[in-house]
């Protein structure tokens, strides 16, 4: 893996080079505050953790435990077909870093719903599926997430779809049990409707 | 909602604090009028049920001096100590011929460990990592067998090669590979065959004949045959030292109610018996969907029910000599404790005492790990040591405790 492979998911060349430069400067960066180091994350995950990058999730407002658990899986290189940049980024993180990034992202203001209107039929189907499959039981009735279970409300639709599909295919092993039973009976179309509903949730 | 600093103690209290902060929903709407058929009975109207979720263990094991050993209660004359710590996600345990304790893990760690006793100090070595839910392990004739939802592999001569483990030999690679209830508990029976479960790939469904059974195979992977049918998800079984009969724990379905069904301990008296899943639960009730036209009397009843959603994991017949005589040939069973139940309980080790007729009753043994409706630890497996002491793994804290009697 070359350095250039790290930010292929990011939207513009200029952002890529900013990211690459920051990453190469990693040793001095490691001594900086979590807030300062998080700016590197935002190159892909969006300003203040609200992503506008295809397939890259928003981190703002995620539960601290969820962030910590996912960074742990990246550090262990067990997060399936994730962008390789994440494995590089997490490799040198300490346990304290996992906690620090978790707490930091949890404090940031989560994204709101998209300006566009949802497709009413898909939104309704997604809502019915979410209720049927007990999504709010773990992810909270307002989909704000808690502990190892991520915030789903107003997450990027393309990322939600990918995550559901990866859980079903086994590309993404959940942190702890639960998701494996939920996704097993669902189809791709149902994943798409769920992702649409959650992305536009209000 | 104020974001709390993540600390191990704080983590445990998070969900409770949130539950208290949230306003209670208004009175339940008349469900039957507004809900589609599939939704009836889900725990929507109950604020506490809406807060249930799998209880996560942090990705960092609890430091040795922070482990909850002082909270653990045992019958008189027994004592408990920390035997080993810093074993993230410690689950199944097996004893090697040369005294190595092999430890498996599941979702969190994906590793196999070897714990070596060095003059009273335990050294933990990671001998395999990045494995796919490697819960099932067994030790036999110098080799360690490791089962994932997909395959069974073997590490030959492992105890002499803990620092440079051999490349594993593929024994069998035809397990269905599903994640739901696909992780394994494996054990070699008195007949020399390796027994393995394939759990139901769902919470509740009527699966094909690949699933919901305990099978056995020859140690070279040939001769797979079904031994037990109608099993949902066993994560622990063993053979009675006197009768040779197979006993297994079975985790029953979720979401039916707080107090039903009851998890099971079953006794197999002949091959091919059907233990009810998905038609009959706990020997007591037919399933509200799959049970129509079925009767519980057509299935083998559990030898013992052990409480709703109690989550029976590792179990072993006690064959040691250290403990009082009443525990000879009794089962020690780790109950992981429920997640999908408002009131948490179990997270303990129970003793199951069996009389000459096979009647079983349950007594508390290792308790004290539930406090303020939170788990301080969660037993996952038990292991009888050569001196008769009992090791208990705790995946929540990444530790192993040792229970001994007398002296």
Interface residues (C-beta under 8 A of the other chain):
Chain A: X64 X65 X68 X69 X72 X73 X76 X77 X78 X95 X98 X99 X102 X103 X106 X107 X128 X131 X132 X134 X136 X137 X138 X140 X141 X146 X147 X148 X149 X170 X173 X174 X175 X176 X177 X178 X180 X181 X184 X185
Chain B: X3 X5 X6 X11 X14 X15 X18 X36 X38 X39 X42 X43 X44 X49 X50 X51 X52 X53 X54 X55 X56 X57 X58 X59 X60 X107 X108 X110 X129 X130 X132 X133 X177 X178 X179 X180 X181 X201 X202 X203 X205 X255
